Amino acid sequence: MSVIPDSPAKVQVPAADQTLRILRHMAARPGPVAAAAIARALGIPRSSVHHLLNTLAAHGFVLHLPEERRWMLGASASELAGGFARQQPLARLGRPLVSALADRLGESTHLAVLSGSDVVYIVEERAPRRPALVTDVGVRLPAHLTATGRAMLAALPREQVRALYPDASAFATRTGRGPATPAALRELLRGIRQAGYASEDGEVTEGARSIGVAVRDAAGWPLAAVASTWESSRALEADAAAEAIEETATVLAQRLFP
């Protein structure tokens, strides 16, 4: 991995250097961080940090939490991560693992990334003699309805989820099921964190059920999620399926961050 230089002698555009260092620092933190803490950690004047954070906020890369006097990554940062994921590494490294998972479970499997409040599917492996699914490569679906999306949302800071789903108007539906309010989503994500995996049953497609597990980076940030989908009428032990999916997600994370 390349390293952004810290020495002023090597930096030709100090503001750009400081901006990138701030984003990298925030991405490595487990939650929102105060501007003063960023300034201390990076050795950047506090006034410069505030100016840069306000500029980043104007473009959606960070969010300000006024009640907490802290800052966190915004939806544009997630879009950037999703764009990186779609351009090669995740899909290339994930495709053989997702294929092997489909063989292991005998069910269709997929890999998706978070893009704002949607998921975008980047790998799809159809199991033989299984019904067609809506999760083709490139398809976008509401994250709060899908197993992959829920797995990633559960791994995000609660403030980030709140920013993505501020009120009931942010909740789309496909089959009339699924969370419809921020409170319902919070309760759903709390259960996912306790279980260690996400699931949905008939909320994307009637008669289809999915289980998903997030693929996390070294800081715990969800880069993607692996999931399997099968007919609700078919007998498939959820915990055993979740274990296989989690193993796949873990191996993919290890390959991305050896």
N, C-alpha and C positions, 0 to 999 in steps of 0.2 A: 504494500500500500504506500502511495506517495504521501509525503508529509508537507504540509504548508509551512514554508519557512517562517521562523520567528525573528531572525536577525534583520534589523532595518537595512543593513547593507545589501541584503539580497532581495528586498521588497521594492518594486518600482511603483506600485499603486497601494499606498498604506491603507486607504479606506477600504479597498477591496479585500486586502489581506485581513484587516480587522473584522470585516463583515463575515468572511468565511470562518475565521477562528471563533467568532461568537456562535455561529450556527453549529459548528462542530462541537463546541463546548456544551451547548444546550441539548444537542442530540445524545450526548453521553450521560446526561443527568437523568435520574429516574423520575423526576417531576419538575414542576415549574421552579424557576430560579429568580432571585432578585437581581436587579441591574447592578447594585453595589457588589454583589458576590461575583458577578461576571467580570466587573472591572478589576476586582482584587485578583481573581484567578488568572486573568490574561494580561494584567499590567497595562490596561488601556484606561485613559482618563475617563472618569465617570460621565462627564458631559458628552464625550464622544460616544460612549456606550448608549446613552439615552438617544442621541441623534440617530445613530445607526439602528437601534431597536424601533424607533418611530418610523423610519424609512422602511424597514423590513415589515412592520405591521401594515403599512399602507399597501404593500404588495401581497399581504396574506401569508407571509412566511413565519411570522410570529403573532401571538395574541397577548394582549395585556390583560391581566386579572387585577382590576383596580382595588377590589376588596382585600386581596392578599398582597398587593404591591409586588407582584411577581410576573414573570413572562414565561411563555411556553411556545413550542413550535406550533405553527398554524397549518391550515389545510394545503397551502401552496407547497409547504415542505413535504407533505405527504404525496402531493402530485409529482414533485421532483423525484422522490424515492420510487414512486410507481413508474415514472418514465424510465428511470435507470433499470428497474426490474424488467420492464417490457423489452428493453433493447437487447438483452442477451443473457447475462449470467444466470438469473433465476430460471428462465425457461430452459436454457441448455443444460444446466446442472439438475434441474428438477424433472425434466421429461423422463429420463430412464428410471428415476425413483418412483414417479407417479405411475409409470407403466408397470413396474414390479409390484406396486401396491395393488393395482387392478388385478393382476394375476393372483396375488395372494388372497384377496378378498372375493374375487370372482364378481366384482361389481365395478361400475364406472367410477373413475376418480378424476380429480382436477386440482389445479393450482391457481390461486387468484391473488391479486394485489389490491390494496385499498387505494381508491382514488376519490378523495373528498368523502362523501357519504355513500359512495358506490363501491362495489367490487368490480374488477375487470379480470376476466379469465384469461390466463396466458398459456396454460397447458390443459388439454382435455384428452383423457384416455377412455374410450368406450369399451366396456366389457362385451364379449360376444353374446348375442341373443338377449340383449337388454334394451329396454325402450330408449328412444331418442330423448335427449335432455335439452333444456334451453341454454345450457352452460357451454356453448361453443366458444372457441378462442376469440377474444375481442368483444364478447357480449358483456354489457354492464347491467348489474342488478343492484337494487337497494341493499346496502350492507346489513341493515338491521333485520332483514328477512332471511338472509343466507347463513349457513353454518360457517363458511369461510369468513364472511364479514363479521359475524358475532364473535368468532374467535379472535379476530384482530382488534375489534372494538374493546373487548374485555382486557386486552393487553395494553391499551392506551391509558394515559392518565385520565382520571375522571373529568378534569377540566376540559380536555380535548374533546371528549365525548359530548360534554355539555355545549361546547361551541358548535359542534356538528349538528346537534339535535336540540336547539334552544326551546322549541315549543312543538305543539301537536301538528303544526303545518308541515314540519320536516319529515313526517312519517307517511311514506307511500304504502300501498297495499296491493297485493296481486290476487289473493284468494279470500280476502276478508279476515285473515288471521294475522297474528303477530302484534308486537307492541305498538301502541298508538299514542303514547305520551312519554315524556322524558322519565317520569317516575316508573312506568312499566319497563322501560328499557334498562334503567338502573337496577331494578330487581332482577331482570333477566341476566344481565351481565354479572351480577353478584353470584348467581347460581353457577354460571359458567366458570368463574374463577375458583369456586369451591370444587366443582367437578373436574376441572382440568381440561375440559373439551367443550365445544359448542355443538348444538344440534338444532334441527328444525324438522317439522313434520307437516307437510302439506301447506307450508306458508309461501313457498315459491311455486310449486306445482302440486295440484291435487294428487294424492296417492303416491307421492315420492317423499322419502325421508333422507336426511343428510347428517353427517357428523364431520366436524372440522377442528383442526388444531393449528395454532399460529406457529409460524417460523420466525423466531426472534433473532435479532442481532446481538452483539456482545453486551450492549447496554440494556437489553430486554425489550427493545422497540420492535413491533411486529412488521417485518418486511413483506410477509406473504402469509398464506394459509393453505394447508393441504386438506382435502375433504374427499369423502366417498358418498355417492348417492345410490339408493336402491329403492325398489318398490316397497311401500309400507306393508304390503301383504306378505312379503318375504321374511322368513325368519333369519335374522342376523343379530347376534348378541352384541349389544351396543358397547359394553365395556371392552370386549375383545377387539371389536373394530376400532374403537378409540385408541387402544394400545398400539395396534398396527399403524394407524395413522400418525400417532405421536412419534413412533420410531422413525417413520419416514421424514417427518418434520425435523426431528433432531439430527438425522444424518445430513439433510440438506443444509441445515444451519452450520454443521461442522465442515461441510465442503465449502460453504461461502466464507467461513471464518475459521480456517484451519489453525 
